[in-house]
Amino acid sequence: FRARVLFARTQLSRAPNSRRRGARRSMDYDDGDLVALPAFHLAASSGDGGFEIDAEGNGPPPGYGESGGSSELYVPELIQRFVVYFNKQIRERNVAEIHFIYENTYHKLTDRFYKTSPWPPAEAIAPLVDESPVFMMLYKELYYRHIYAKLQPTLDQRFESWENYGVIFDYLLTQQPPVAGAAGSLDLPNQWLWDLTDEYIYQFQDFCRWRSRLKTKTVDELDQLRENEQLYSPVTVLRTLQKLVARSGVLATLVAEGSCSAEAAANAAKVAAGGVAPIGEANGAFASSNLYRMLGYFALVGQLRVHVLLGDYRLALRCAAPLDLTKRGPFTRVTACHIAVCYYLGWSYLMSRRYVDATRSLSNCLIYLQRTRAYLQRSSQYDALQKMKEQMFGALAICLCLCPQPVDDNLLSALNDKFADKIARMGRGDEGAYDELFSFACPKFVSPCAPDYGSLSEQANEAYRLQLRLFLAEARQSAQLPTVRTYLALYSAIELSKLAGYLEATPAEFHAKLQHVKHKAQQLVWQGGEPLSGARVSSLSELNFCVCDTRVLVSLNRPTKRYSEFFIRSYKKFDQLLVSLTPAA
């Protein structure tokens, strides 16, 4: 059996890349240590499953792994081969294979060898890759990200991870304009580029929250934090993201493609740069590279996220101006980025009291996720995507309680399954239900400044409590609005005193509540252009009322559901299916 396996490997290694990749994915080696090789190629160099031999014939350094080395630097033979093969693909800029390794093989090996322990440190794998600086910084990024995801990072590891991100971004920002086909240029799949930006912001967010828990810190940790207050600074994070945007030339590219106006791109650049227009790569030398173009675009989304975490929603919406939300923009190429854009944009609208726009942003994304549920279950990031999806459902429930809007029936059914009790309590004006759902659905806010290390009082949730206090003040003002709207929908004309009696209020008090309903119904609603723009309209699109002397006159304008479009789409779908099944003549 082993002889047959080795022969199959030999044939795969000699086959063309397209055939070899398809054959590899269809084979399942799971018999013994030698053949349990998940999803990456092994060349039959010596007949015993040796390392992958690259084009120059370089293999592992002689004597690597022999007795006498440190046990902390021990690397299993399978991981050694994987590292060598991974480095080869990065060096050859084989983006398709890098994506498959990154999304599949790496996670399989993690579950098998390092589910509860860190990967080997960079010093252990350095001899295998000739200490390649590019591969080493990328490997360290995966190494520290695994520690953050599966383990609890130490303070030194947090500092080292931050320094490694500095190395990565300095490398990208100091390179010469890439030349098509150049051997030395770096190229990575879009998923990795998004994860690189997303993890950079996540570690900033996690560190800001971690350092605020002063009661759990030792004296040595407090001293190190005082000496390194500049690390994980929000100013540094925003400046790095803006440098990536400027270097990539993505704003000029979006303007040229018609995805955003020149004014919106200029405003976004000035806002992100602190009011001064940055000097970008106007010649578009870097825009021709997919790595720089997509990394710059993801940095725009990162700016949106950082400003939401800091609680500056107006600035977040201004930074999102270059993102064209009316069509399938570049953010839809990575599902996690698509969800992040809709979630943080929806949350910015929610906290800006623009519930119609927040409902639209959240519901559109949730409908998409409901339809692609089977596809997303195959993703290695399914758990993280599912968690953000649940948060979006929570935010949508808040929006619909504060400002009822027509949404998809499937979403309403899912909302009732998840939050039926909380929705009922919020409808009765229960402030505790708003508090619970807000804490569940909100992002993890951070403070823009370091805590007072001389005080041991708990400061971890100061930013969250501030945002919660602002939200509850708005919810308190709107507590009885759903009840008033419900009573109004029951009548076409009714005496003001009679309607006030239902709510146990005097006619004067109820008249003030009706004015309050009219005032709260006036919102800015996005009608195209920049996300911050909008026209002031009434959110009571289905319910109009006026007070005439002592009577309240109500008119309902409920749109008639049209089912013809559904049947037409279904007919076209089945017609295309029949055409595809009909054999060619």
N, C-alpha and C positions, 0 to 999 in steps of 0.2 A: 504493500500500500504506500509506504514512504517513497519507494522508487517511482511509483506512478505520480505522486505529488510533485517530486522534484522534476520529473519530466514535464509536467504541466507548467511548472514555473518557468522552465527553460523556454517553452513555446510562447508563453505570455510575454516574456522579456524580449523575445525576438519579433513579436507582432507589432504592427503599427499602433500608434497611440490610441486612436479611436477604438480599434478592435480590442486592444488590451484593456482599456478602461471598462468597456462593456462586459468583457469576460470576467474581469476581476470582481465586479459588483455582483455577478450572478453566482460566484463560487463562495462556498461557506466552509472555511477551514476551522474545525473545532475539535480535532482529534489529537490530543497530546500537545506538549510544549512546542514542538518543532513547527507544527502546522497551524497553531492557533494564532493566525496573523491577520488582524482585522484591517482590511481596506487599504493596504498600501503595498507597492510592488517590492519583491525581493528577487534580485538576479541570482541565478545559480552560478555563483562565481567559483566555488570550490567543491560543489556537490554536497555541502553540509549546511546549507542555509546561512551563508556568511552575510557580511554587510552589503548594502547596495553599493555597487561600484560606479562612480560617476564617469563622465566622459573622458576625464584626464587620467583615469585609472587610480585615483587616490582612494585608499581604504582607511580603516582605523589605525591609529598610531600603534606601533609594535609594543606589546607588553601591557596594553591598556587593560585594566581590570585585574591584574595579577595580585597576588597576596602582598600585603605590606601597605596598601592604600588605606585611607581613612574609611571607616564604615559609613560615615555620613555622606561620602561622595560615591557610594556604590550605585551603579546604574545597571539594571537588568539588561541582558543581551538584546532582548526584543526592543527595549526603549533606545538602546544605542543605535540599532539599525533604523528605527523610526526617525531619530534625530538626524542621522546622516541623510536619509532620503528626503526629509522635510527641508533640510538646508539646500539640497540639490534642486528641488523644485522652486524654491525662492530665488536661488541664484539664476536659474534658467527662466524665471518669470512665467512659469506655467500656471496662469491664474486659475484655470478650471480645476487643475489637480490640487492647487493650494486650497481652493474653496472646499473641495471634497475632504481633504485631510482635516481642515479646520473645523468643518461642521460635523464630521462623522468619526474619523479615525482617532482624533485627539480625545474626544469624549468617551469613545470605547476604551481606550487605554487608561483614561482617568478612572473610569468605573472599575476597571480590572485591577490596577496597581495602586492608585492613589486616591481612593474614595474618601479616606479619612486621614490622609497624610499629604504633605506637600510633594510636588515633583522634585526631582534632583536639582540642587542649586546650579546656577550658571557655571560655576567653577568646575563642576563635574562633567559637563558636556562640552566645555570649551575645546579640549583637545580633539574631539570628534569632528569639529567644524573648522579647524585651523584658527580658532578664536576670531571668527568672522564678526566684525562689530555690528553689521546689520542684523544677522541672525541672532546674535547675543541679546541685542536690545529688544527684539521681537519675542524671543524666548522668555526674557525677564518679564515682559508685559503679561504673557500667559501665566507665568509662574506666580506672580503676585495677584493676578486676578483670581486664580484658583484658590489662593489662601484666603482672599476676601470672601469668596463664595462658599467654601467648604469648612474653613477653619476660622480662628480668631487671630487677626494680625497683631503683632507686637508693635510698640512704638517705633523701634528701629526699622521694622519691615514697612511701616507706613512712610517713614522718611525715605527709605530706599526706593519704594515704588514711585513716590513723587519725583525723586531725582531721575529715575529711569524715564518717566514721561517727559521730563525736561530734555533728556538726551534725544528721545525720539523726535520731539517737535523741533529741537535745534537742528537735528540732522535734516529734517524735511524743509526747514526754513532757510537753510544755508546752501542747499544744492543749486547747481546750475540748471537752467531750463532743460527739461528732459528732451532727448532726441529720440525719435521713433526708431525702435530696433536697437537702441544702445544697450550694450551688455551690462553696464554698471548701474542702470536706473532700476528703481524699486517699483514693483507693481503688486498690489494686493486686491483681493475681492472686496466688493462693496460691503458685504456683511462684516468683515473684519474692520474695515474703515469706520463703519458706524459703531461697532463695539468698542473700538479704540477711543472714539470721542465720548461715547456714553459712559464707559468705565472711568475715564478721566474725571468727568463731572460727578459720577457716583462716589468715587473715592474722596473727592473734595467735600461732598455733602456728608459722607459718613465720618470723615475726620472732624468736621465742624461740630457735628452732634456729639462725637465721642469726647472731644476735649472739653465740652461743656459739663460733663459729668465729673465734677471736681471731687466729689466725695469718694470716688473709687480710685483716685490717682495716688501713687506713692510720691514721696518727697523727690526722688530722683526724676520721676516723670514730669512733675511740675517744674523742676528746674530746667529740664530739656525743652519743655513747651515755652517757657519764658525766653530762653535763648534762641528759639526758632519760630518766633511769632510771624515771620514773613512767609513761612511755608504754608501752603494751602490757603493763600490769600485770594479772596474773590476778585481783587483787582488783577492779580496775576492770571487767574483763570480766564477772565473776560479779555484781557490783553492778548493772551495766547490764541484764543478763538478768533479774535479780530485779525491777528497776523495771518492766521490760516485763510481767512476769508480774503484778505488783501492779496496774499501771495497767489492764491488760486485763480484770481480774476473771475470768480464765479458770478459776481454781480454784473459785470459787463457781458458775460455770456448769457445770463438770464434776460438782460435787456435786449440783446441781439436776437434772441429766440422769441421775444415777445411775451415772455412769462411775467414780466413786471415792467413798470414804467421806469424811465430814467430818474424821475423825481423820487419814486419810492426807493430805488436802489441807493441814491445819494443820501436820502434821509436815514436809511438803515445804517449806512456806513458811518455817517456822522454821529448818530446816537451811540453806536457800538464803540466808537473811538473817543467818546467823551466830548462830543460836540465839534471835533476837528476832523475834517475829511482826511482819511489816511492816504498815503501814497501807495497805490496798488500797482499791480503788474498790468499796466494799460495795454501793453503790446500783445497780451494774450499768449505769451510764451508758455506759461504753465497751464493755460486752459485746455491745451490739446492733450494733456495727460489725464486719463481717467482718475488716477489716484488723487491728484491735486484738485481736480474739478469736484469730485464727490466729497473729498475731505473738507473742502471749503463750504460745500452745501450743507454737510452735516454739522459744520461749525455754526452755521446760521441757526439750525435747529437747537444746537447746544446753547447759544445765546438766549433763545426763547426760554429754555428750561432753567438756566441760571437765574434769570430775572424773575421767573415765577417763584423759585426757591427763596429768593431774597424778598419777595412780596411786592415787587414793582411791576404791576400788571400793565400799566400804560406803556412802560418802556418795553415790556415783553411783546406787546402787540405791535409796537413800532418796529422792533427787530424782525418780526414775522412778515413784514411788508413784502419782501421779495419772493415769498413762497406763494405760488399760484395754487389756490385751493379749489379752483373751479374745474380742474382737469387733473389727469394722472401725472403729477409732477415727479421729479426725481426721488422725492421722499417715499413714494410708493414702491420703489425697487427693493426696499428692505422693510419687512413687515413691522419690525420693532420700531423703526423710525416713523412709519406711518401712524402707528398707535401713539407714539410720543407726541407727534405734532398735534393730533386731534385732542389728546388728553390735556396737554398744557395750554393749547389755544382755548379749549372749552373751559378750563378752570380759570383762565384769565378773564374770559367773558363773564363767567359766573360771579367772580369777585368784583367785577366792574358793573354788576347789576344789569347785564345785558343777557337776560335769560333766554330770549328767543334765539340769539346767535349761539349761546352755549348749548342749547338743546339741539340745534342743527348740527353743530360740529360733533357732538358726542353721539347722536343717533346715527348719523351717516357712517361713522367708523364702526359702531356696534353692529349695524346691519351687515357691513362687510365681514366682520369677524364671525357673525353667526353663519354666514353663507360659506365661509372657508374654514369651518371648524375642523373638518376631517383632514385638510391639508396641514393646518397648524399643529395638529397633534404629533406629526412626524418631526417637528422642529426640536432641536436640542434646548431651545429657550422657551419651551411651551409653558413651563411653570411660571416664569416671569411674565410672559404675555398674558397668561390667565389671571394673574394677580392684578395687573393694570386694567384688564378688561372688567374685573369686578369693581375696581375703583371707579371706572367710567360709568358703570351701572349705578353706583351710589351717587355720583355727581348728577347723573340724569334724573334720579329720583328727587333730589333736592330741587332741581330746576323746575320739574313738573309740579311740585308742591307749591313753590313760590309763584309760578306763572304757568298755569295749565296750557298745554299746546297739543295739537294733534300729532301723534307719532305712529310709527308702524305698530300694527296689532301684535306682531310677534314680540316686539320689544316690551309692549305693555304686559303681555303674558309673562315674559321672563322677569320683569320688574316685580310683578305681584308674587311670583314664586320666591324671589329672593328677599324682598323688603316689604311684604304686605303689612306686617305689624307696624313697622316704623312709618310707612306711608300713612297708615290710618292715624297714628299718633300725631304726625306732623299736620295732618288735616284738621285735627282738633286743637292745634296750636301748642302742642307739647314741646317745650324748649329742650327737654332732655333728649328727645328723638332727633332733633336737629343737631345737637351736640354729638351724639353717637355716630350719626351718619357722616357728619363733617370730619370727625377724627378718622373714620374708616376710609373716606374717599379722598382726603386732601393729600398733597405731596408732603414730604418731610422737610419742612421749612428750616432754614438756617439763618443764623445771625451774621451780618456782614463784618462784625468785629470780634476780636478774641475776648473771652470772658475775663473777669477780674480774678486773677490767680491768687490774690491775697485773701479773697473771700471764699469760704468753703460752702456757701449756700448753693442750692441746686439751681443751675442756670440752663439746663438742657432743653427745656420746653418753652423758653421765653418767646421765641419767634412764633411758635405754634399758638401759644395762649393769646398773643397779640392778634393774630389772624382770626382766631376763634371769637374773640371779643368783638371784632368788627363785624364778623358774619352774624353773630347772634343779635347784635343791635339791629341789623337789617331784618333778620327773621322775626324779631319781636314786633317790629312795626307792621309786618305783613302777616301776623299770626291769624287774624280773623278775616283776611281777604278771601280765602277759599270758601268760608262759610257764607259770606255775603254774596259771592258770585253764585253759589249753589242756590240760594233763595231767589236771586234775581232770575235765574234760568227757569224757574217754575211758573213765572207769570209773564203776561204781556202788559198788564196794567194793574197796579195795586196802590192802595193808600199808603202814604209814607208812615203814618202812625201804626197801621196794622203790621207792616214789615218790621218796624222798629220793635213792636211787641214780641215778635218771634225771637229776637236777640236780646230781649230784656233790657232795652235801652230807650231813652226818651227820643222823640222825633228830632230834636236838635242834635243829639249825640249821633243818631243814625245818619242824619244828613251830613255830618262831618265825616263819618266813615265812608259814605258814598263819594265824597270829594277825595278822600284818601285813596279809594280804589281807582278813581280817574287819574290821580297823580301818579300812583305806582304803575299804572298801565302804560304810561308814556316811557318808551325806551328807545335807545338808538338801535337800529336794526341794519345790519350790513346788507348792502345792495350792490356789491361789486367794488373793485378797487382794493385799497389797503385794508387790512383787518381792523384798523382803528377807526376807519371812516364808517359812516352810517347816516341814515335819515331817521329823525324822531317820529315814530309812529306809535299807534296804540296796539298793545299786545292782545287786547280784547277783540280779536278779529271776528269771533263768532257771537259776541255779546255786546250790544250797544244799548245804552240806557240814558235817560235824561229825567230831570225832576221838573215837573210842570205844576206850579202851585203846590198842592198837597199830594199829588199823585206821582208815582214813578212809572214811566213808560219804558218798556223793554222790547227790543227786537232781536231775534235770533237769526243769524246768517250762516247756518251750517251748510258747508258744501256737500253736494250730492256725490256719493261715491260712484265712480265710473269703473265698471268691470270690463269694458270692452278692450282696453289696452292690455289687460292681463291675458285675455284669451287670444288677442292678436300676437302677443309675444310668444305664448305657448305654441300657437299654430306655426309660427316661423321656426321655432326651435325644433319641433317635430319634423317639419318639412326638411330642414337641413340634415336632421338625423337620418331620414329616409334616403336622401340623396347620397349621404356618405355610405349607407349600407347597400345601395344598389350597385351591383358589379358593373365594371366598365365593359363597354361593348367590344 
